[in-house]
Amino acid sequence: MLTPLAASPQQLREFFTEAGFTFGRFKEDPTMRDLPSRRLGNLPALLERTAEPTALNVLLRWFLLGQTQEIESFAELVPASVLTELLETGTLVREANRFTPAVMLTPCEEFLFAADPARTLESPESSGMILWPNPSTRMLQMFTIRRPTGTTLDLGAGCGILAVLASVHSRHVVATDLNPRAAEFVAFNAWLNGVTNLECLTGDTFEPVRGRTFDLIVSNPPFFVTPSAGQMYCENSMELDGYCRELVRAAPGYLNEGGYLQITFEWVQVRGQSWQDRLAEWLKDSGCDAWILRSYARKAADYAAERIGRMMPFSTLTANQRLDEWMAYYRAREVEEVHGGILAMRRRSGRNWLRIEHVPGLDCTEPFGESIEELFANQNRLEADRSTSQMLAWRPRVAPDTRIDQQLHLVAGEWKPSSMQIRRVDGLPSSLAADPQVVEFLRQCDGTRTLADLADNLAPVVHVNPEQVREQCCAVMRKLVERRLVLL
Ligand SMILES: C[S@@+](CC[C@H](N)C(=O)[O-])C[C@H]1O[C@@H](n2cnc3c(N)ncnc32)[C@H](O)[C@@H]1O
């Protein structure tokens, strides 16, 4: 049982920071995050790596590798008062002179999060486990819009990482989860991180917040497309991608006007239907603008093999038997591929838009929530200002992190420019191939001049009829705005 103490967590947190058990160190050396796995048989190597007697290695062995340690091995490295707090909070359990961790601890930004230890994944308890921050958590963490907001809901909060992160920019945060154990972890992690504007509720999907509305909803739901439903942290009881569909269909009813839903999710492509059409059906008449970014697609058999290899829930079936079971399930439902990505939707009265894109191997290591807001702002303008006269009134501004890449190739012994690419270097990647004229035109887009003014100045330089130049400038500007290379 995890127990928040009456005392502040400051002493505990300082000890972890001074030992180097920090997000910064984990980022510098991602191998520090390696978890022991029976499947990989990597424990001996991880123990070897943490053999030197340092405070950091003691913490890594407890809270990442899940190892019991005897008092003789760490007495000089962990102050007695810190040890007492670890025992009082229930993060560490003592049996004679042996100290066993009850949780995994993960640093993230300036916070620290308790979740179930890695060994739970390979045990019969895996069905109700509270998952530690993982790649899909990190994707949502990067993706979340972090502007100051009123109320935020973290649906399927697990250990509460997204809720705690949102507490910094939200007036109030509600964290919900079907798993009753989640409330214990969320409350503990709120204490551990000094967060006081967080409320934990238990229940199915939106049930615990029926009748309430939010400015931001974030969710990293149990989205795996599997024939079973036993693992609550990643599976659900609905057919295929039905759970994510229901979440997306219900969410608008829980959003305030202007409020966003942001999720990571997976969906299937079935025979006779494109993956885009399936998503368009989910978003039909939602009352929201929506942007979906697909970052991967797998053939059904590859997806099954990959997931079965990684999930490793406690099972009496062999991997081959499980693969047969999964493939029979997919075949019966005509599933050809499984796709994954992120979705942002924003409630807005009026005619709504839907944009679906593919960005292969999306791997952002810095927050890109601001890019999402820019994308929605730009797309709203593109939808609202469809006529040339409306567009000519725009005052375009090049985003400050825009760069031009130029390629040169050798022609008759001389380097000649061959192609140019405009791209954003911060946030969500975006680029557009362009010619030198567009690049020169872009240079003048500083937000002070209208597009009409910019086009009229260009006409005499290129010796083309001003009306034609205006039309062409509008066409190019639409592409630049669509890709966020220009802001309005
Ligand atoms: C992939 S984990 C995400 C945990 C955490 N938010 C994160 O990003 O690391 C999904 C969470 O959804 C919860 N969950 C599963 N089914 C649910 C349901 N029907 N309603 C609410 N939460 C659910 C699970 O218990 C689990 O904590």
PDBQT file of the ligand as one rigid body, heavy atoms in Angstrom, charges set to zero:
ROOT
HETATM    1  C1  LIG A 501      -1.877   2.497 -21.626  1.00  0.00    +0.000 C 
HETATM    2  S1  LIG A 501      -2.361   2.746 -19.971  1.00  0.00    +0.000 S 
HETATM    3  C2  LIG A 501      -2.003   4.471 -19.821  1.00  0.00    +0.000 C 
HETATM    4  C3  LIG A 501      -1.571   4.864 -18.439  1.00  0.00    +0.000 C 
HETATM    5  C4  LIG A 501      -1.032   6.301 -18.345  1.00  0.00    +0.000 C 
HETATM    6  N1  LIG A 501      -2.050   7.266 -18.675  1.00  0.00    +0.000 N 
HETATM    7  C5  LIG A 501       0.158   6.469 -19.263  1.00  0.00    +0.000 C 
HETATM    8  O1  LIG A 501       0.007   7.174 -20.271  1.00  0.00    +0.000 OA
HETATM    9  O2  LIG A 501       1.198   5.907 -18.995  1.00  0.00    +0.000 OA
HETATM   10  C6  LIG A 501      -4.125   2.705 -20.103  1.00  0.00    +0.000 C 
HETATM   11  C7  LIG A 501      -4.870   2.935 -18.813  1.00  0.00    +0.000 C 
HETATM   12  O3  LIG A 501      -6.271   2.896 -19.093  1.00  0.00    +0.000 OA
HETATM   13  C8  LIG A 501      -6.938   2.215 -18.039  1.00  0.00    +0.000 C 
HETATM   14  N2  LIG A 501      -8.214   1.666 -18.554  1.00  0.00    +0.000 N 
HETATM   15  C9  LIG A 501      -8.422   0.501 -19.195  1.00  0.00    +0.000 A 
HETATM   16  N3  LIG A 501      -9.716   0.394 -19.525  1.00  0.00    +0.000 NA
HETATM   17  C10 LIG A 501     -10.335   1.517 -19.090  1.00  0.00    +0.000 A 
HETATM   18  C11 LIG A 501     -11.668   1.970 -19.128  1.00  0.00    +0.000 A 
HETATM   19  N4  LIG A 501     -12.649   1.250 -19.688  1.00  0.00    +0.000 N 
HETATM   20  N5  LIG A 501     -11.966   3.170 -18.562  1.00  0.00    +0.000 NA
HETATM   21  C12 LIG A 501     -10.980   3.905 -17.975  1.00  0.00    +0.000 A 
HETATM   22  N6  LIG A 501      -9.703   3.518 -17.909  1.00  0.00    +0.000 NA
HETATM   23  C13 LIG A 501      -9.379   2.343 -18.468  1.00  0.00    +0.000 A 
HETATM   24  C14 LIG A 501      -5.953   1.154 -17.619  1.00  0.00    +0.000 C 
HETATM   25  O4  LIG A 501      -6.218   0.703 -16.320  1.00  0.00    +0.000 OA
HETATM   26  C15 LIG A 501      -4.622   1.894 -17.758  1.00  0.00    +0.000 C 
HETATM   27  O5  LIG A 501      -4.271   2.520 -16.555  1.00  0.00    +0.000 OA
ENDROOT
TORSDOF 0
